[in-house]
Amino acid sequence: MGGFKIICSQCGSDKVIEKSGKNKIDRLGKRVKYAEGIERQCLDCDNESFVIHRTWCEKG
């Protein structure tokens, strides 16, 4: 059974690391909006991306 490789959209390299992450994406008055998803970084060209899976707000 075959697998798949993640490649960089900028340089085409397959040397990409992937991890789950949480980022602050906005501030809404006294509340802070966060996003949880997958962070990807190319080891050849340092291109980074963040794919959002869910968002939520917390009191800041």
Backbone bond lengths (Angstrom), bond angles and torsions (degrees), N, CA, C in turn:
res aa  C-N    CA-C-N  psi(-1)  N-CA   C-N-CA  omega(-1)  CA-C   N-CA-C  phi
1 M - - - 1.446 - - 1.527 108.28 -
2 G 1.310 117.07 131.68 1.460 121.89 -177.14 1.514 112.46 -85.06
3 G 1.320 115.24 154.97 1.458 121.53 177.43 1.511 109.81 -108.56
4 F 1.301 116.28 -164.43 1.454 120.40 176.38 1.517 108.82 -138.97
5 K 1.316 116.08 158.39 1.454 122.44 178.32 1.520 108.84 -117.33
6 I 1.314 115.18 144.87 1.461 120.64 172.77 1.519 106.45 -91.11
7 I 1.332 116.30 128.09 1.463 120.05 179.21 1.528 109.49 -117.54
8 C 1.310 115.20 153.25 1.459 122.15 179.29 1.531 109.58 -71.68
9 S 1.322 116.54 132.87 1.467 120.32 179.10 1.519 112.13 -75.33
10 Q 1.323 117.49 -15.22 1.463 121.03 -178.40 1.525 112.16 -91.02
11 C 1.354 117.41 -49.06 1.470 119.45 -174.51 1.530 113.63 -114.69
12 G 1.336 118.17 -11.25 1.459 121.39 178.41 1.522 114.90 84.86
13 S 1.321 117.94 3.23 1.465 122.09 -179.75 1.529 110.43 -70.12
14 D 1.340 116.25 149.56 1.461 120.01 175.11 1.534 111.72 -99.99
15 K 1.332 117.12 11.98 1.470 121.77 177.22 1.528 108.95 -91.08
16 V 1.332 115.35 72.93 1.455 122.56 -175.75 1.527 108.84 -119.89
17 I 1.334 116.71 129.21 1.458 120.09 174.15 1.522 108.56 -99.80
18 E 1.322 115.09 149.86 1.455 121.25 -174.35 1.526 108.58 -136.69
19 K 1.332 116.95 134.77 1.464 120.73 176.93 1.519 109.31 -151.23
20 S 1.328 116.06 158.39 1.461 119.15 176.85 1.520 108.61 -79.70
21 G 1.316 116.14 152.37 1.455 119.28 -177.16 1.511 112.60 -155.55
22 K 1.333 115.24 167.57 1.463 123.73 178.41 1.524 107.08 -132.53
23 N 1.322 117.42 127.04 1.465 122.20 -178.88 1.520 110.76 -128.94
24 K 1.336 115.84 144.25 1.466 121.24 171.09 1.523 106.39 -80.82
25 I 1.339 116.87 125.34 1.462 118.85 -176.00 1.529 113.97 -114.45
26 D 1.345 118.27 -16.18 1.461 119.06 -177.58 1.528 109.95 -164.14
27 R 1.307 115.61 161.33 1.468 121.60 174.12 1.516 106.47 -124.65
28 L 1.336 116.91 125.11 1.458 122.73 -177.46 1.529 108.69 -117.81
29 G 1.326 116.95 83.84 1.462 120.73 -175.63 1.522 110.03 67.72
30 K 1.341 116.28 -117.37 1.465 120.60 178.77 1.524 112.40 -92.11
31 R 1.311 116.76 2.70 1.464 120.69 -178.72 1.524 109.99 -108.15
32 V 1.318 115.55 150.78 1.461 121.97 179.41 1.524 108.07 -116.23
33 K 1.334 116.45 131.60 1.462 121.40 179.28 1.525 109.18 -97.51
34 Y 1.326 115.81 128.18 1.458 122.70 179.94 1.520 110.21 -115.54
35 A 1.323 115.45 157.66 1.462 121.86 174.51 1.522 108.32 -130.51
36 E 1.325 115.58 141.88 1.460 121.46 176.38 1.519 107.42 -118.65
37 G 1.312 116.43 138.16 1.450 119.25 -178.82 1.511 112.52 -175.48
38 I 1.323 115.20 -152.12 1.460 122.74 -177.02 1.526 108.85 -112.20
39 E 1.326 116.16 126.74 1.462 121.99 174.33 1.521 108.48 -98.42
40 R 1.323 116.33 135.25 1.464 121.43 176.53 1.519 109.11 -125.86
41 Q 1.346 115.73 139.34 1.461 120.47 178.24 1.520 109.13 -138.11
42 C 1.332 115.86 130.33 1.461 122.18 176.29 1.528 108.64 -82.00
43 L 1.325 117.02 131.13 1.461 121.12 179.88 1.528 112.25 -80.25
44 D 1.337 117.71 -16.61 1.464 120.74 179.95 1.529 112.70 -86.43
45 C 1.336 117.64 -45.41 1.472 119.50 -174.47 1.532 113.25 -117.57
46 D 1.324 118.82 1.23 1.472 124.57 179.75 1.529 114.00 64.39
47 N 1.326 118.28 17.96 1.457 120.98 173.97 1.533 108.44 -65.25
48 E 1.339 117.42 135.38 1.460 121.92 -179.84 1.521 110.05 -124.42
49 S 1.336 115.82 147.13 1.459 120.73 174.69 1.521 108.76 -142.95
50 F 1.319 115.92 158.46 1.459 122.43 179.41 1.517 107.32 -136.39
51 V 1.334 117.39 117.21 1.459 123.05 179.70 1.529 107.51 -100.25
52 I 1.329 117.26 118.07 1.464 122.16 -175.10 1.528 110.55 -83.66
53 H 1.350 115.73 130.86 1.461 122.03 175.40 1.527 111.99 -104.57
54 R 1.343 117.53 -34.15 1.469 120.65 177.44 1.521 109.85 -155.57
55 T 1.336 115.54 156.40 1.466 121.46 176.33 1.525 108.84 -129.81
56 W 1.341 116.18 156.79 1.457 122.23 176.30 1.520 109.12 -158.97
57 C 1.339 115.76 164.93 1.466 121.86 178.31 1.524 109.83 -116.22
58 E 1.328 115.03 146.31 1.462 122.36 175.26 1.522 107.81 -133.09
59 K 1.310 115.94 154.48 1.464 119.95 175.53 1.512 108.56 -69.52
60 G 1.330 116.74 131.07 1.449 120.16 -176.71 1.465 110.98 -108.65
